[in-house]
Amino acid sequence: MLIAALGISAGSTSVQADSANLETVIVIGTAPADVQTVSPTDISASHADTATALLNEFVPSVFLSDTESNPFQEDLYYRGFDASPVLGTPQGLAIYQGGTRINQHFGDTVLWDLVPSFAIRSIDVVPGSDPVFGLNALGGAIVLNMKTGFDAPQGEQVDVAGGSFGRARIIFESAHTDGNQAVYLGATAIDDSGWRWFSGSQLYQAYGDYAVRSARGSAGISVTLVTDDLNENAAVPVQDFTKASFAAPDTADDKDFLLQGRGEYDFSSQSILRGSLYARATHIATQNGGASGFAPCASQPAILCDDNGNPLVTSAGASVSASVSGGGAGDDPIETIATTALGGSLEMDLTGTLFGHNNSLVVGDSFDWAYTGFASNNILSNLTFQSGGVTAVPIGIYLGTPEFQVELGSTNVDEGLYFQDSFALTPALSLELSGRYHYDEVDLEDRLGTALTGDHDYEGVNPAVELAWQVADDLSAYIDLEQSSRTPTAAELSCANPLQPCVFPLSFLSDPGLRQVVAQTAETGAKGKLALGDVAIDWSADVYATRNQNDIIFESSGPTIASGFFANAGTTQRIGSDITVDARWQDFDLRANYAFVDATFESPFTDPSEDNPAADFDGNIYVTPGDRIPAIPRSTAKFNLGYQATPLLHLAVNATLESSQYLRGDEANQQAPLPGYVVFGAEADYQLTQSLNLYVEGENILDHRYSTFGLYGDPTGNGAFPQFTNPRFIVPAQPFGVWVGVRAKI
């Protein structure tokens, strides 16, 4: 679908570049009245390595949960909805890069490490359940508008930085225009040794764009190339060392190729045709070793049995000798997900008058096709014990039972017909109607049997209505009612049988159906400007409520912290409010915001969670309406105070506050939550010359010890660590660190 640079034609996005150098870009109608924008000026002033860090810095209601303990693969929550790289996480946000939805087709995951953040020009965040944005826009849509040679700073520049924990980064950018043509090229290389054991990561990204324009239209083509090698230590028992790697290896090797084309032709000032095409190839390889619980069989001590007492067999069908596990039996699952995707969209934008009133109509169609090959193979390993954890060393024996060997093919077909009509009731009051019809297919093919094979079809119509009122020059208000949906993913459909819990996401066992999730949002808010003497203030405030019907959650079950099944859990709800203030007074600048979200289950259900101390004899906990959804803090507050000490030196301090959250696996809210925290940072930016900028950033400057995520599991690691008795697992946050860099035009 065509969603790039939302609302530029409507004048609602703040673009700081010289308008004479702006390419005519693709839009969808007019921007929603509640859109939140991270401007080019904001992004230029930031030194963030990732898109998630940019969003967390400038957007209220954004909360980052480091479930994988890796800064390049964080979970991004917005208004209680998640955009996560972790397969199996309920995804509730639609993410677009340059007009292409980049949620992975197999599990709707968002691999933030594949987004070249240095090439982002601006970001538009559209809250609510806007149907125009298609699948996954339950809680909102995030549009990453990418740089072109027309709007990026001209010439070449390089940004070199390094800091604590062996971190080093270099960014190179080049932008040039030649008449009606423009080229932008950029690349980055990042090496981060990590502050925890076995936590180093390397990341390489490149992005290029060629654009051309004329009096009647424009066209462009861009390419994204990414390869990385990430270590993901994830959670450790609370009794373990904070730096420990509880189970190794725990790695992700991601590769991505994304080719995008776009075009626009103006038949007249009142009719514009726009189109886009894309091709994408993504390869994900993960490894997640650890103690298995395998042991000599009670009845046949010469061979190995799994933790349920069943004899293990190799991929060739032979028994496994107990003698191979001299150092203790380990399990080293290797998972690969390879996706090829193609798609495009076409839309018509018509403006004019209707019944004597200004009217703008957009109608369009989008189509996406993707094929994914999923494979999971478990290799028997020997354990090497380390302080606070184990390393699984593969010994070359592939396990062949169904729960340890999976090969699955998945085909996704998604088509959407959408419209958006904005009608001016009066010069100050407009009515916007929009809607989308979607048809989606998820076809599964079990390559090793038939249990996973199945075809699933979904369709539906989602409407929306919005009233926007320009109360005064410096005050506007809006109210909207919206509905959006998401279909169950191939990953969820392959692991939805409560009688056969999956060791997720490393194996799938059956293919029952799930119902699609439908979200309905009501929201009202206002934004404006104030001048109080020498103080200039921009502000916004809103309240909202979103209800999900047939919400899908992963219910923990089985012998490991990653086992369970997906199920429709009935109704969930998010009720909240955002308040934002940007103020400037003499040499001071202030950015402050507060977000409240009460995310709750509204339907009762029984949740298997045998490691939760509140579980009954059968390992179940009982969720009742009003119980809070785990991993979502109620309150998020952010504060940044800057001071222009001299014309060349800018200083700033910042703080982030997050309230407590319940651990995953405690959906019934029976245990103590993960404590909230306040973390402080500081930065200094010095313009040494017109072309040379120096900066220093301090992270967690008070060295506060806290965690952003927790869950329940077996702390003994299948018996390998009997000294651990507390079933609470946490992901410890990074301690104090310093980042120093230089940005130069060359």
SESEMAR-440797 format. One line per 2 residues: their letters; for each residue x, y, z of C-alpha. Coordinates in steps of 0.02 Angstrom, whole numbers. Each point is the difference from the previous one (the first is absolute). Example, Ala and Ser with C-alpha at 12.3 -4.5 7.8 and 13.67 -1.06 7.14 Angstrom:
REM SESEMAR-440797
as = 615/-225/390 ~ 69/172/-33
END
This chain:
REM SESEMAR-440797
ml = 0/0/0 ~ 58/176/-36
ia = 38/84/165 ~ 154/110/-8
al = 22/174/74 ~ -175/7/70
gi = -91/162/-22 ~ 131/107/-88
sa = -129/50/-128 ~ -116/51/140
gs = 131/104/84 ~ -10/-92/165
ts = 175/-72/6 ~ 144/109/57
vq = 134/-8/-134 ~ 152/110/28
ad = 89/-26/-166 ~ -9/133/-135
sa = -164/-28/-90 ~ 80/39/-166
nl = 106/-158/19 ~ -141/-116/54
et = -49/-143/-111 ~ -186/-22/-31
vi = -35/-148/113 ~ -135/-130/17
vi = -138/34/125 ~ -166/-71/51
gt = -128/139/2 ~ 14/118/147
ap = 89/-39/162 ~ -109/-52/147
ad = -27/140/124 ~ 83/-100/139
vq = 162/-41/-95 ~ 160/22/101
tv = 158/47/-95 ~ 185/-17/33
sp = 69/137/-112 ~ 162/3/-100
td = 68/128/124 ~ -35/-119/146
is = 85/-145/-89 ~ 150/105/-51
as = 27/51/182 ~ -8/-180/61
ha = 142/-125/-2 ~ -111/-154/19
dt = 60/-162/-80 ~ -174/-73/-29
at = -174/50/-53 ~ -65/-61/168
al = 117/117/93 ~ -60/146/-108
ln = -181/-39/37 ~ 32/-23/185
ef = 88/168/7 ~ -137/104/-81
vp = -169/-91/7 ~ -109/-13/156
sv = -74/-171/38 ~ 153/-87/-74
fl = 80/-124/121 ~ 149/-111/-43
sd = 9/-174/74 ~ 167/-85/-28
te = -67/-179/-3 ~ 151/-64/-97
sn = 131/103/94 ~ 62/73/-163
pf = -12/186/-42 ~ -37/-36/-184
qe = -148/-116/32 ~ -107/84/132
dl = -188/-18/18 ~ -86/166/-35
yy = -164/26/92 ~ -114/143/-52
rg = -160/26/100 ~ 16/-178/63
fd = 20/-78/-174 ~ 161/-87/-50
as = 113/1/-154 ~ 123/-136/45
pv = 140/-100/-83 ~ -46/-150/109
lg = -97/-133/-93 ~ -159/-38/95
tp = -28/173/74 ~ -176/69/-34
qg = 35/135/-128 ~ -111/154/2
la = 89/134/-102 ~ 23/21/-188
iy = 175/61/-46 ~ 38/78/-170
qg = 168/42/-77 ~ -14/114/-151
gt = -175/-62/-42 ~ 27/-187/29
ri = -69/-90/153 ~ 153/-84/77
nq = -86/-115/126 ~ 67/-173/-44
hf = -135/-106/-83 ~ 33/-162/96
gd = -32/72/174 ~ -34/186/-28
tv = 160/32/97 ~ 99/162/-23
lw = 188/-22/-17 ~ 57/172/53
dl = 181/-46/-37 ~ -44/-2/-186
vp = -54/184/0 ~ 140/120/-52
sf = -36/135/129 ~ 131/120/-72
ai = -106/11/-160 ~ -162/49/89
rs = -53/178/-44 ~ -154/12/111
id = -122/-113/92 ~ -190/9/6
vv = -91/-93/138 ~ -186/-24/-31
pg = -87/-58/160 ~ -160/-101/8
sd = -72/-133/-115 ~ 7/90/-167
pv = -60/-128/-130 ~ 91/84/-144
fg = 165/-68/67 ~ -55/-181/-18
ln = 53/-150/101 ~ 65/21/177
al = -52/182/21 ~ -95/-47/159
gg = 83/130/110 ~ 81/108/-133
ai = 113/13/-151 ~ 179/64/-8
vl = 59/72/-166 ~ 188/18/-26
nm = 26/129/-137 ~ 169/-28/-82
kt = 125/126/-66 ~ 23/43/-183
gf = 133/103/-86 ~ -123/145/-10
da = -27/18/188 ~ 160/-67/81
pq = 144/121/40 ~ 103/22/-158
ge = 174/-70/-14 ~ 86/-130/108
qv = 4/-20/187 ~ 70/-130/119
dv = -47/-39/180 ~ 126/-98/104
ag = -36/-49/181 ~ 56/-120/135
gs = -25/-32/183 ~ -22/-118/145
fg = -9/-189/-21 ~ 105/4/-158
ra = -129/93/-103 ~ 53/76/-166
ri = -103/72/-144 ~ 31/87/-165
if = -132/77/-114 ~ 34/68/-173
es = -129/99/-101 ~ 4/83/-170
ah = -136/101/-86 ~ 6/90/-168
td = -122/82/-119 ~ 21/31/-185
gn = -146/97/-72 ~ -153/-111/15
qa = 100/-151/63 ~ 65/-42/173
vy = 100/-139/81 ~ 17/-45/184
lg = 121/-134/65 ~ 34/-50/179
at = 80/-141/98 ~ 42/-44/179
ai = 106/-127/92 ~ -25/-32/186
dd = 101/-111/116 ~ -67/-18/177
sg = 92/-118/119 ~ -147/6/121
wr = 2/24/188 ~ -58/-178/40
wf = 101/-158/-33 ~ -14/-68/-178
sg = -101/153/-54 ~ 101/73/-144
sq = -89/55/-160 ~ 54/59/-172
ly = -117/94/-116 ~ 26/58/-180
qa = -132/102/-94 ~ -5/91/-167
yg = -137/104/-81 ~ -8/86/-169
dy = -132/102/-91 ~ -12/71/-176
av = -140/126/-34 ~ -56/98/-152
rs = -138/129/-19 ~ -83/106/-132
ar = -139/128/-7 ~ -132/-139/-10
gs = 68/-135/112 ~ 141/-90/87
ag = 77/-172/15 ~ 130/-84/107
is = 83/-163/45 ~ 85/-49/163
vt = 93/-150/67 ~ 37/-59/177
lv = 137/-125/40 ~ 31/-66/176
td = 100/-139/78 ~ 34/-25/185
dl = 57/-121/133 ~ -88/28/167
ne = 17/-82/170 ~ -161/-6/102
na = 30/-51/180 ~ -182/32/45
av = -62/-31/178 ~ 97/-74/146
pv = -62/-65/169 ~ -8/140/128
qd = 125/-98/105 ~ 127/-2/-142
ft = 133/129/-39 ~ -67/149/-96
ka = 139/-20/-129 ~ -27/-187/-19
sf = -52/-90/-156 ~ -116/-133/72
aa = 2/-106/-159 ~ 113/17/-151
pd = 8/11/-146 ~ -145/120/-21
ta = 27/86/-167 ~ -91/75/-149
dd = 76/22/-172 ~ -113/107/-109
kd = 17/48/-183 ~ -117/112/-98
fl = -19/66/-177 ~ -141/124/-35
lq = -26/78/-171 ~ -134/134/-13
gr = -67/101/-147 ~ -123/144/3
ge = -81/117/-122 ~ -126/140/-13
yd = -84/84/-148 ~ -106/158/11
fs = -136/-4/-132 ~ -54/169/66
sq = 3/97/162 ~ -154/-99/53
si = 46/-178/-52 ~ 159/-92/44
lr = 46/-182/-31 ~ 128/-82/115
gs = 77/-172/3 ~ 134/-104/82
ly = 82/-171/-16 ~ 119/-96/112
ar = 98/-162/7 ~ 76/-63/162
at = 106/-149/52 ~ 33/-29/185
hi = 99/-140/81 ~ -2/-26/188
at = 106/-131/88 ~ -8/-21/189
qn = 86/-116/122 ~ -55/-25/180
gg = 98/-131/94 ~ -20/-55/180
as = -25/-141/122 ~ -127/-125/-66
gf = -48/-109/146 ~ 42/-154/-105
ap = 63/-147/104 ~ 28/-188/-14
ca = -168/-89/-12 ~ -58/-79/162
sq = -39/-166/-86 ~ 146/5/-124
pa = 146/95/78 ~ 106/-26/-155
il = -105/123/-103 ~ -58/179/27
cd = -179/51/37 ~ -80/172/-8
dn = -63/89/156 ~ -165/-95/-13
gn = 87/-169/1 ~ -22/-35/-186
pl = 151/-74/-95 ~ 87/123/-114
vt = 31/-46/-181 ~ 112/78/-131
sa = -61/71/-166 ~ 45/-172/-72
ga = -113/-87/127 ~ 138/-75/110
sv = 5/4/189 ~ 122/120/84
sa = 134/-76/110 ~ 8/71/176
sv = 189/0/-12 ~ 0/154/-114
sg = -51/117/141 ~ 153/-11/109
gg = -12/181/56 ~ -189/2/16
ag = -127/-2/-141 ~ -33/163/-90
dd = -119/52/-137 ~ 54/121/-138
pi = -149/48/-108 ~ 41/83/-166
et = -145/91/-83 ~ -4/80/-173
ia = -136/108/-75 ~ 21/49/-183
tt = -132/114/-76 ~ -21/66/-176
al = -133/135/-18 ~ -70/101/-144
gg = -133/134/-1 ~ -61/167/-53
sl = -140/124/3 ~ -92/121/-112
em = -107/147/55 ~ -91/151/-71
dl = -13/166/90 ~ -144/113/-55
tg = -29/174/70 ~ -137/123/-40
tl = -169/55/66 ~ -152/-101/52
fg = -165/90/31 ~ 99/161/1
hn = 123/-60/133 ~ 182/-47/-19
ns = 24/-188/-12 ~ 148/-117/-17
lv = -20/-183/-46 ~ 133/-136/-5
vg = -39/-176/-64 ~ 130/-136/-14
ds = 45/-183/-5 ~ 148/-90/78
fd = 62/-177/-31 ~ 132/-102/93
wa = 63/-177/-32 ~ 131/-90/104
yt = 71/-174/12 ~ 93/-55/157
gf = 102/-155/30 ~ 16/-42/184
as = 117/-134/66 ~ 45/-48/177
nn = 131/-132/40 ~ 59/-45/173
il = 178/-61/22 ~ 51/-100/152
sn = 135/90/97 ~ 118/-19/145
lt = -4/131/136 ~ 145/109/51
fq = -38/80/168 ~ 42/182/30
sg = -32/113/147 ~ -188/26/0
gv = -38/-94/-161 ~ 41/-134/-125
ta = 63/-8/-178 ~ -70/-136/-112
vp = 135/-70/-115 ~ -79/-95/-147
ig = 62/-179/-28 ~ -77/-24/-172
iy = -148/-111/44 ~ -164/68/-72
lg = -156/-51/95 ~ -141/-69/-107
tp = -160/-5/104 ~ -136/123/-56
ef = 24/122/143 ~ 185/16/-45
qv = -8/6/-190 ~ -119/110/-99
el = -7/56/-181 ~ -144/111/-51
gs = -45/100/-155 ~ -116/149/17
tn = -82/104/-136 ~ -82/166/43
vd = -114/96/-118 ~ -73/166/58
eg = -106/120/-101 ~ -81/160/61
ly = -119/125/-81 ~ -4/164/95
fq = -68/176/-10 ~ 13/162/96
ds = -115/149/-27 ~ 22/169/86
fa = -149/118/-13 ~ 5/180/61
lt = -164/29/93 ~ 56/178/35
pa = 166/91/-26 ~ 48/-55/176
ls = -87/-170/17 ~ 35/-153/-106
le = -72/-175/-3 ~ 109/-145/-55
ls = -68/-172/-44 ~ 114/-146/-42
gr = -8/-187/-15 ~ 88/-155/-60
yh = -54/-169/-64 ~ 132/-135/23
yd = 17/-178/-60 ~ 141/-106/70
ev = 59/-179/-28 ~ 122/-98/107
dl = 42/-168/-78 ~ 112/-121/94
ed = 94/-150/-68 ~ 79/-127/119
rl = 157/-62/-87 ~ 26/-146/119
gt = -179/-59/24 ~ -178/66/-1
al = -32/67/176 ~ 43/178/-47
tg = -81/3/-172 ~ -153/112/-14
dh = -78/146/-93 ~ -74/149/92
dy = -100/143/-78 ~ -53/163/82
eg = -93/154/-59 ~ -85/150/73
vn = -48/184/-15 ~ 70/130/120
pa = -74/178/6 ~ 54/163/82
ve = -69/175/25 ~ 88/157/61
la = -55/178/38 ~ 138/132/0
wq = -33/178/61 ~ 118/147/-22
va = -61/96/152 ~ 122/144/-24
dd = 165/34/-86 ~ 94/-80/144
ls = -127/-128/59 ~ -74/-155/-83
ay = -102/-146/64 ~ -58/-168/-66
id = -103/-154/39 ~ 4/-165/-92
le = -70/-177/1 ~ 102/-132/-90
qs = 11/-186/-30 ~ 145/-107/-61
sr = 47/-184/3 ~ 138/-126/-15
tp = -7/-180/-59 ~ 84/-143/92
ta = 176/-29/-64 ~ 73/-161/-67
ae = 103/-14/159 ~ -155/14/110
ls = -106/-119/-104 ~ 138/-130/8
ca = 3/3/189 ~ -181/15/59
np = -43/-171/72 ~ -9/0/191
lq = 17/-190/-1 ~ 168/15/-88
pc = 98/146/73 ~ 141/57/-113
vf = 178/36/50 ~ -27/169/-78
pl = 67/74/-108 ~ 110/-149/-37
sf = -132/-131/-44 ~ -180/-11/-57
ls = -113/-150/23 ~ -176/30/-68
dp = -108/116/-105 ~ -167/46/82
gl = -87/161/-51 ~ 0/166/90
rq = -117/148/-22 ~ 65/168/-63
vv = 25/140/126 ~ -111/154/-20
aq = 42/163/90 ~ -116/148/25
ta = 64/169/61 ~ -85/158/61
et = 111/152/24 ~ -14/186/27
ga = 133/131/24 ~ 65/175/-33
kg = 163/86/-41 ~ 56/180/-4
kl = 127/136/32 ~ 18/124/143
al = 107/153/31 ~ 23/47/183
gd = 113/149/-3 ~ 168/-61/-66
va = -52/-182/16 ~ -62/-86/-159
id = -95/-163/28 ~ -62/-135/-119
ws = -118/-124/83 ~ -114/-146/-36
ad = -114/-111/103 ~ -116/-145/-36
vy = -100/-142/77 ~ -39/-165/-85
at = -72/-173/23 ~ 36/-154/-108
rn = -86/-169/16 ~ 66/-155/-87
qn = -121/-140/-39 ~ 69/-179/-16
di = 172/57/56 ~ 136/-131/-26
if = 125/-34/139 ~ 135/-129/29
es = -49/-105/150 ~ 151/-69/91
sg = -6/-188/22 ~ 117/-149/3
pt = 173/-34/70 ~ 99/153/-59
ia = -17/189/9 ~ -33/4/-188
sg = -135/-133/-13 ~ -188/25/-18
ff = -131/36/-131 ~ -95/143/-79
an = -184/28/39 ~ -137/128/-23
ag = -13/75/174 ~ -160/99/-24
tt = -1/188/27 ~ 144/111/54
qr = -5/188/29 ~ 117/149/3
ig = -61/162/79 ~ 119/145/11
sd = 54/179/-25 ~ 151/96/-69
it = 59/174/48 ~ 146/86/-86
vd = 81/170/28 ~ 141/80/-99
ar = 58/167/69 ~ 136/126/-41
wq = 59/146/110 ~ 155/102/-43
df = 143/-128/-4 ~ -102/-143/75
dl = -103/-132/-88 ~ -113/-128/82
ra = -84/-157/-66 ~ -112/-94/122
ny = -137/-127/-20 ~ -103/-120/103
af = -95/-153/-61 ~ -122/-108/96
vd = -66/-166/-65 ~ -104/-127/95
at = 16/-160/-102 ~ -115/-137/66
fe = -79/-166/-41 ~ -189/16/-10
sp = -45/-185/-19 ~ 37/-140/124
ft = 110/-144/-54 ~ 112/-135/73
dp = 183/22/-36 ~ 128/-141/21
se = 150/73/94 ~ 75/-138/104
dn = 151/100/59 ~ -109/136/76
pa = -6/-30/189 ~ -188/37/-5
ad = -35/-141/-122 ~ -114/-140/59
fd = 40/-186/4 ~ -25/-12/-188
gn = 115/149/-34 ~ -140/122/-43
iy = -35/179/50 ~ -171/82/-22
vt = -16/167/-86 ~ -150/109/42
pg = -65/159/-84 ~ 101/150/54
dr = 165/-92/21 ~ 141/100/-78
ip = 91/-63/-154 ~ 181/-40/46
ai = 151/97/-64 ~ -95/165/-19
pr = 34/139/129 ~ -148/112/41
st = 100/161/5 ~ 140/64/-112
ak = 75/172/23 ~ 144/81/-97
fn = 91/162/33 ~ 138/90/-95
lg = 69/170/54 ~ 124/86/-115
yq = 107/155/24 ~ 94/97/-135
at = 150/41/108 ~ 90/92/-140
pl = -42/26/-184 ~ 102/-158/-35
lh = -36/-109/154 ~ -165/-84/42
la = -23/-99/161 ~ -146/-112/48
vn = -59/-119/135 ~ -139/-126/-22
at = -100/-121/105 ~ -117/-145/-35
le = -123/-70/127 ~ -89/-166/-20
ss = -122/-69/128 ~ -8/-183/51
qy = -56/-141/-116 ~ -57/-178/30
lr = 114/-140/-57 ~ -50/-103/-151
gd = -74/-160/68 ~ -94/96/135
ea = -151/49/-103 ~ -107/-24/156
nq = 102/133/95 ~ 30/-112/151
qa = 184/41/27 ~ 99/157/35
pl = 29/101/-160 ~ 168/48/-72
pg = 46/165/86 ~ -9/164/-93
yv = 153/109/-24 ~ 68/173/-41
vf = 156/11/-108 ~ 99/159/-40
ga = 110/50/-146 ~ 101/152/-53
ea = 78/67/-159 ~ 109/141/-65
dy = 8/59/-181 ~ 138/117/-58
ql = 7/78/-175 ~ 189/14/-15
tq = -6/71/-178 ~ -135/20/-132
sl = 37/-175/-63 ~ 57/-88/160
nl = -111/-49/146 ~ 54/-89/160
yv = -119/-88/119 ~ 4/-97/163
eg = -143/-101/73 ~ -15/-80/170
en = -123/-145/20 ~ -72/-51/169
il = 115/129/80 ~ -53/-48/178
dh = 38/-183/-38 ~ -173/-55/55
ry = -31/-188/1 ~ -169/-44/-76
st = -86/-115/-123 ~ -116/33/-146
fg = -76/-174/-18 ~ -36/-156/104
ly = -82/-170/-14 ~ -20/-164/94
gd = 98/-157/-42 ~ 100/-146/69
pt = 152/82/83 ~ 95/-165/14
gn = 19/-11/-190 ~ -75/-176/-6
ga = 96/-48/156 ~ 170/70/-50
fp = -2/134/138 ~ -86/-68/155
qf = 64/149/101 ~ -125/112/-89
tn = -173/-10/80 ~ -88/164/-44
pr = -103/-21/-161 ~ 8/184/-45
fi = 107/41/-153 ~ 50/179/-43
vp = 92/94/-137 ~ 120/117/90
aq = 24/172/-76 ~ 167/74/-52
pf = 102/85/137 ~ 87/169/-16
gv = 82/27/-169 ~ 76/142/-102
wv = -12/34/-188 ~ 118/123/-88
gv = -10/49/-183 ~ 42/121/-138
ra = -106/47/-151 ~ 90/84/-144
ki = -46/65/-172 ~ 134/-48/-125
END
